[in-house]
Amino acid sequence: MPLSAFFLVILAGLIHALWNIAAKKAGGDVRFAGLTAIIMAVVWAPVGIYAGWDVVPSWGWQEWCFIALSGLLHVLYFITLLRGYRKADLTVVYPLARGAGPLLSSAIALMFLGEHLSLFGGLGILAVVGGVFLIAGGPRLLRSLKSSHGDSDAVPALQLRTQQLRTRKGIFYGLLTGVFIASYTVLDGYAVKILLLSPILIDYFGNFARIALLLPSLLRDIPATRVSWHKEWKYALIVGAISPISYVLVLYAMQSAPLSHVAPAREVSMLFAALIGGHLLDEGDRLQRLIGALCIAVGVIALGNF
């Protein structure tokens, strides 16, 4: 991976972790997703207009189909992610989503896009997988899924079942989010590498597809939308203002580096999430998650050099 692409991915990872923590603290639903999309369209309008003034009029049906499908996949991803954050811990949902998505993306790139991965790069991916497992809870995550009569002596049965249900939901929503991440990563990667579309324009105009899909939810219950705005506008502003930066940086990295390298390298965001989110959200197991984050960092470095 070129050094320039590597640094783009590192910076994108920091920004991505920050806006995910803001989204978690907001605790919003589909209305939050709609509000962030509108903010995104307004804040980034000057950039979108400048970048697309001479380009967008020449687009044909193929370009617009990719934009629309990208917008749809991003909506499904964000709604699923927000629901997972409401139902489970960020430090379960986030690493599973960020781990499953890029790894699926890499597998698709290797099988269908003709990319190649060295042995050392493969070991880097395994380090990322191990780090994801540790940050998501490690052995405790597996134990929490099993009913144990011994545990019920120390933990009330109702509390134990609640913990198990919360963990299962975290795994389900994390993996489902990962599927959507893989889908839009491969689609957008193909658009910037093969169709040579601008990363800025893919993200900005894809956002209008997201607004069109989310607007009915905002208008269906306007009083509830007002309540959501008054409660969550600060977090919506953070997400709407900085989340496009992280993804556009990744798309630029994909232009000069293999998707199978860039996608797993994005997991450096979990290093920042473990350091920042574990402290702000107080979700426990900080040492284990820090070790997992270091495993991810080693894997990312391996992918960045091979």
KOLNU-143989 format. One record per residue: residue in one letter; x, y, z of N, C-alpha, C, O, CB in turn. Coordinates in steps of 0.1 Angstrom, whole numbers, plus 5000, padded with zeros to 4 digits. Each point is the difference from the previous one (the first is absolute). Last residue first. Glycine has a CB too. Layout:
<recs>
AXYZXYZXYZXYZXYZ ...
</recs>
This chain:
<recs>
F502749575027500149894991498750004991499949924991501549945025 N499450455020501449994995500149884990501149984994499750115027 G495250045003500550124995501349994993500450094992498350035025 L499249525007499350034987500550134994500050014987498049875022 A503850015033500349904990499450024987500649994989499749855030 I498450445016501450034995500549904990500650044990499850075032 V495549814999499950114990501350044995500250034988497850055024 G501849595021499549954988499950114989500349984989498449855024 V502550295031501149924994499549954986500850004990500149935033 A495950305003501150094995501149934993500550044990498950115029 I497249595002499550074988501150094994500250004988497449985021 C503349835032500149904990499550054987500649974989499049865028 L500050455019501449994996500249894990500750024991500050075032 A495049964996500350124992501449994995500350044988498050105024 G500449545020499449984987500350114990500249974988498049905023 I503250195033500849904993499549964986500749994991499949925032 L496850385003501250074996501049904993500650044990499150135029 R496449675001499650074987501250084995500250014988497550005019 Q502849765034499849904990499750074986500549964990498649885027 L501250445021501349944997499949904989500850014990499850025034 R495450174993500850104992501349934996500550024989498450175023 D496549675009501049924993501050094992500349964989498049855010 G497150455011500849905007501049934991500150024988498049955027 E498750424979499549874996500949895005499749884997499150224983 D500850435019500249925012499449864998499149965008500950255006 L500450214957498849925002500149905012498949955003500750084972 L504150275013498850085000498749925003499150055007502050104977 H503149625012500150105011498750085001499450025011503149994986 G498049674968500049935013500050095012499549975010501749854979 G499150364967498749965004500049925013499050025007500549974969 I504750175006499150115003498649955005499650045010501650094972 L502249555006500750105009499050115004500050035012502249924977 A496449724980500349935013500650105010499750005012500749794975 A498750364969498749985007500349935013499350035010499549954968 F504950094993499550135006498749985008499850065010501350064971 L500649504997501050045009499550135007500150015012501849884974 M495649964979499749935012501050035011499749995012499149834975 S501750334968499050085007499749945014499650075009499550014969 V503649714989500850085010499050095008500350055010501749944975 E496749724978499849965014500850075010499849995012499649794979 R500950264961499150095006499749975014499550085008499449964970 A503749684993500750115007499150105006500550075010501449894974 P496349684989500449965014500850115007499850015013500249764979 A498750354964498849965008500449955014499550055010499349894969 V504650164987499450125006498849965010499950055011500750094969 H501649534994500950055010499350125007500150005013501949934974 S495849854977500249905010501050045011500149945011499449894971 L499650454980498950005010500249905011499650025011498950054970 P505750164994499049894998498950015011500350025011501549834979 A500750604994500449885008498949894998498850044997502550105020 S498450324965501449974999500549875007501249974999499150284999 Q495149925002500450034986501549964998500449984988497950215012 M499549775043499749894991500550034986500249914992497950035022 A502250405019501049905002499849884991501049944995499250135029 Y496650274976501250044993501149905002500849984991498550265013 L496849675019499849994985501250054992500449944990497150085014 V502450045043500249864997499849984985500849924994498350025029 L500150494993501449975001500349854997501049974993499250215024 V495349964985500750064988501549975000500649974990497650215009 Y499349715040499749904989500750054987500549924992497350015019 S502650345028500649875002499849914988500949934996498850095029 I498250404976501450014999500749875000500849964992499150275018 P495349834998500449994986501550004998500649944991497350175003 S500349955051500049864995500349994985500749914996497650045021 I501350475010501349934999500049864994501049964995499750175024 A495450184987501150084996501349924997500750044991498350155022 G496849625003499850054987501250084995500350004988497350015017 V502549825039500049894991499950054985500749964991498249895027 I500850475017501349945000500149894989500950004992499350045033 L495650154983500950104994501449944999500750024990497950175019 A498249575014499750004986500950094992500449974989497249975016 Y502550075042500749874995499849994985500849964993498849935029 K498350475000501450015001500749884994501050024993498750125028 W495549864981500650094989501550015001500750014990497150115009 E498649635028501249944994500750094990501049954993497949835010 K497050335024500849915008501449964994500949985008496949935001 H498950364968500450075012500949925009500950055007496950074992 W500549674962500950114996500450075013501250035001497750004977 S497849645026501349944997501150104997501149995004497749814987 V496750345016500649955012501449954998501050035007496749925002 R499950174953500450125008500749965013501050055004497150084985 T499949534985501250054994500650125007501250015001498049904977 A496649925035501149915005501450044994501049995006497349824996 P497850424984500350035014501149915005500950055007496750024996 I500949854952500850125002500350045014501150045004497950044975 D499949474993499650055013500950125004501049995006498449775001 R500850074949498849925005499650055013498849995003502049814984 L503150374989498750074998498849925006498950065002502150054977 L503549725022500050135007498750074999499550065010502949964985 S498249574982500049975014500150135008499450015011501849784985 P499050234957498749965004499949975015499050035007500749874971 L504650215002499150115002498649965004499450075009501950054974 L502649595004499750035014499050115003499450005011502949924993 L499249944952499549885006499650035015499149935005502449934980 A500450494989498849964994499449885006498749995002502150104977 I503550055035498950095004498749964994499050005008502750194994 R502049574984499749975014498950095005499149965007503349964996 A499350174954499249875000499649965014498949955003502349984976 F501750435017498750044996499049884999498850015002502250194986 N503649735021499350055012498650044996499149995009503150085002 G501049814956499349885006499250045013499049935003502949934988 F500750464988498849984993499349875004498849994999502150144982 Y503249985040499150115001498749984993498950025006503150134996 D501549524996499550025014499050115001498949985006503349935003 I499950014949499349885004499450025014498849965002502849904985 L501250484997498750004994499249875003498850015002502150134980 I503649905034499150115006498650004994499150015008503050134995 P501249564979499549965014499150115006499149965007503049914996 S498350074943500650075011499549955014498849995002501550214983 L500049484971499150105005500850075012500849945007497149944986 L503349744975500850125002499150125005500250124996501449804987 L497649595006499350104994500650145001499750104993498349775011 I504249775017499749954986499350114992500450034989499549735020 K501450315037501249944994499749974985500950014992499749895030 V496150305007501150095000501249944992500850074995498550025027 A496749654983499650134994501250094999500250074990497549915019 Y502649615014499949984986499850134993500650024989498549745015 G500850255042501349984995500149974986500950054993499649865029 D495350144998500750134999501449984995500550084993498050015025 L499149514990499350084990500750134998500350044988497549865018 V503749825028500349954987499450084989500750034990499449745020 T498950365034501450014998500449954986500750074993499749915031 Y495149974992500350144995501550024998500450084991497650005021 S500749495005499350034987500350144995500450014988497849845020 A503550015034500749934989499350044987500750014990500049805025 I497350355023501350074998500749934988500550084992499649985033 F495949744990499850124992501350084998500150064989497649955021 V502649615016499649964987499750124991500450014988498649785021 G502050275037501249974992499649964986500850024991500349915030 T495550155010500650124996501249984991500250074990498950045031 L499049524999499150054989500550134995500050024988498049865022 L504249935027500349924988499150054988500550014989500149805025 G498750395028501450034996500349934987500550064991500249975033 Y495249894998500050134993501450044995500250074990497950005024 F501449525010499150004988500150134993500350004988498249855023 I503850115030500649924990499250004987500650024989500449835029 G497250375019501250074996500749924989500550064990499850045033 K496049714998499650114991501250074995500150044988497849985025 R502949655018499649944988499550114990500349994988499049805024 T501950345031501249964993499649944986500650034990500649935032 R495350175008500750124995501349964992500250064990499050065030 L498449535001499250064989500750124994500050024988497949895023 Q504049905028500149914988499350054988500550004989499749815026 Q499350425026501450024995500249914987500650054991500250005033 T495149904999500150144994501450024994500150054989498250045027 R501049525009499349994987500050134993500250014987498349825022 L503350175034500849914991499449994986500750024990500149865030 Q496750345014501250084996500849934990500550054991499550075031 L496549644998499550104991501150094995500050034988497849975024 A503249685021499749934987499550114990500449994988499049805024 P504150355027498649964998499749954986500550054991499050125027 V505449775002499250104992498649965000499749894996502350174990 A501049685038500650135002499250114993500050115005502249774997 D496449674994500150025015500550145003499750065009500749694994 S499250094952498850055005500050025015499250075006499649824975 D504849914993500050145000498750065007500050115005501449884974 G499149545016500950065010500050155000500150065011501349744986 H496149974971499349995013500950065011499650065010499149744983 S501350334954500849935010499350005014499750115005502449944983 S497650074954499350005013500849915009500549894996497350154993 K504350244969499649865005499350025013500450075009501649824980 L500050474986499049944992499449875005499049954995502150164985 S502650145039498750075003498949944992498850035003502550185002 R503249644989499449955012498650065003499149945005503250035004 L500350194954499549864997499349955013498949934999502950034984 L500250465020498950014991499449864997498849995000502350214990 R502849845036498850045008498850004991498949975004502550165011 P502949794966499449885006498750045008499149925000503249975001 G498850514969500949885002499349885005498849984997503150175006 G496850334986499849945013500849875002500149965011497650134988 A502550254964498549965001499749935013498849985003501150014972 I504650115014499350135002498549975002499350075009502450064978 L501049515001500350045013499350135004499550015011502749894987 F497449924958499449915010500250055014499149995008501349824976 V501650434980498650025000499349915011499250045008500950014968 G504549885016499750135007498650035001499550055011502650034982 G499249554982500249985014499850125008499449995011502249844983 V498250224959498949915005500149985015499050005008500849894969 V503750335002498850095001498949925005499250055009501650094972 A503049625010500250095012498950095002499550025011502949974986 L497649754964499749925011500250085014499349985009501449814977 I500550424973498549995001499649915012499150035007500750004968 G504850015015499550135005498549995002499450055010502550074979 L500249524991500250005014499550135007499550005011502549854986 G498050134956499049915006500149995015499049995007501049884971 G503250374998498850075001498949925005499150055008501650084973 F503449675012500150095012498750085001499550035011503049984986 L497949704966499949935013500050095012499249985009501949824979 S497150434968501249935003499849925013499050025007502450154982 L495049984972500450035014501249915003499949884998497750185009 H499250154948500849905006500550055013500150125003500749804975 E494950174982501050055009500849895007499549885000499150325004 G497449814964501349964995501250065009501150014995497949984983 L495950025027500750124994501449974996500750104996497850045017 F498649535008499350054988500750124993499750024989498249895022 M503749845030499449904992499550054986500149934990499249965031 L502850395013500949904996499449904990500749954991500450085031 A496250314997501050064991501049904995500450004988499350215024 I497049655020499450034987501050064990500149964988497750075023 A503649915033499849874994499450014986500449934991499349975032 S500950495003501249954996499949864993500649984989500550145029 S495150075002500450084989501349954994500149994988498850215022 L499649615030499249964989500450074987500049944989498150015027 L503950205022500549874997499249944989500649934991500250045033 P497950454993501250014992500649864997500549984989499950245021 G495649795017499850074988501350004991499949954989498450195022 A501649675034499449924990499950074987500349934989498449965029 G503150355019500849894996499449924989500749964991500150035032 R497050394995501250044994500949894996500850014991499050205021 A496349695012499650064987501350044993500149974988497750125022 L502849745032499549894992499650064986500349944990498949945030 P502350425014501049924994499549894991500749974990500650085031 Y495450244999500950074992501149914994500350004988499250215025 V497249635019499550024987501150064990500149954989497650095021 V503449895036499749874993499550024986500649944991498749975031 T501950465005501249924999499749864997500949924999500150235017 L495450164991500850054988501249904998500449974989498950275015 D496449575021501150095002500750034987500149924991500249985032 A494450004976501249935005501150105002499950124997499449674992 K496350334993499749875006501249935007499849915008498550064974 R501850464994498950015010499849875008499550005011499450174974 Y504249854979500550085011498950025011500450015012501150104972 G497449664976500949925008500550085012500249945011500549934969 R496750354989499249915007500949915009499649975012498650044970 L504050284989499350085011499149915008500050015012500150194974 L501949604976501050045010499450075012500349975011501450054971 T495649894980500349875008501050035011499949955011499749924968 I499450484992498849975008500349885009499649995011498950114971 F504850034986499950095012498849975009500250015012500950164973 Y499649564975501149995009499850095012500149955012501450004969 L495550094984499849875007501149985010499749955012499249954968 V501550474993498950025008499849875009499850015012499150154971 H504449834983500450085012498950025010500250015012501550104973 L497349674974500849915009500550085012500149955011500649924969 L496950374987499249905006500849925010499549985012499050014968 G503850324993499250075010499249905008499850015012500250194974 S502449634977500950035012499250075011500249975012501850064972 L495749894976500249885007501050025012499849945011499849934968 A499650504992498849965007500249875009499550005011499250114970 I504950044991499750095011498849965008500150005012501050184974 F499949574976501049985010499850095012500149965012501549964971 C495850154979499649875007500949975011499649955011499549974967 W501950454995498950035009499549885007499650005012499850194974 E504049774981500550075012498950035010500249985012501550124973 Q497149694974500849915008500550075013500049955011500749944968 W496750354987499249915009500949925009499649975012498650024971 G504350435001498949934994499349915010500250025012501149994966 W501950485023499749875005498849944992499150074996501749995027 S501150394974500449904990499749865004500249904993501650255000 P497450245035499250014988500349904989499249964992500650285013 V502949805036498749935002499150014987499449904997500850155027 V504250184979500049854999498749944999499749924992502450085020 D499250474996500349974986499949854998500049954988501550245011 W497549985045499450104990500249964986499150014992501350165025 G501049615027499149944990499550094989499349964991500049895027 A503650275020500649884994499249954989500549944990500550005032 Y497550445003501250034993500649884993500450014988500050165029 I495749775009499750094988501350024992500050004988498050115024 G502449665030499349924990499750084987500249944989498849935029 V502950365019500949904994499449924989500649984990500650015032 P496050325002501050074992501049904993500450024989499450185027 A496949615014499550054987501050074992500249984988497650045022 W502249765036501049974989499550054986500649964990500149845024 V496750275026501450045004500949984988500950084998498649855026 V495949944971500250145001501450045003500650094993497149935016 A501149524988499850074987500250155001500550064990497849765005 M502049925045501149974991499850074986501050064995499349725016 I496250245020501250095005501149984990500750094996498649895028 I497149734969499750144996501150105004500450084992497249875011 A502849605011500150014985499750144996500750054991498649715007 T500250145047501450014997500250014985500950074995499649795025 L495150084996500550135004501550014996500450114995497949905024 G499649574975499550104990500550145003500450074991497649795007 A503149795032500749984987499550104990500950054993499349705012 F497750255036501350055002500849984987500850094996499149865028 R495949874978499950144999501450075001500350104994497349895016 V501849544996500050044986499950154998500550054991498549735004 D502650135053499549894991500050054985500950074997497649855022 G504650195030498950044991499649884992500549895000500350344999 G502749885037499049905002498850024991498949975004501850025020 A503750264986498750064996498949905003498950045004502250104978 K503449735024499550095011498750064997499250035009503150014998 K499849704960499649925011499550085011498949965006502949884988 A499950384969498849944996499549915012498849995002501950014974 A503550215029498950105000498749934997499050035007502650154987 I502149555001499850035014498950105002499149995009503349964996 N499049974952499349885005499750025015498949965005502149894977 W501750464996498650024997499149895004498950015003501850134978 L504049845027499450115007498650024997499150025009503150094990 A500449564979499849965014499350115007499149985008502949884992 H499350224956498949915000499749965014498849995004501949924974 I503050375014498850074998498849915001499050035006502250134979 L503149645017499850095012498650074999499250005009503350034993 G498949714961499649915011499850095013499049975007502349854983 A500350384970498649974999499549915012498950025004501349994971 L504450105022499250125003498549974999499250045009502650114983 I501149504995500150035014499250125004499349995011503049924988 V497849994955499249905008500250025015499049995007501349844974 L502350434990498650044998499149905008499050055007501550044970 F504149825022499750115009498650054998499350055010503150024989 F499049594972500149955014499650115010499249985009502649864984 A498750264961498849935003499949955014499050015006500949924970 S504150275010499050105000498649945003499350055008502050084975 L502549585011500050075013498950115001499450025011503149944990 P496949604968500750125000499950085013499049995007500750034969 M499849445020499250125000500950125000500950015008497249875004 
</recs>
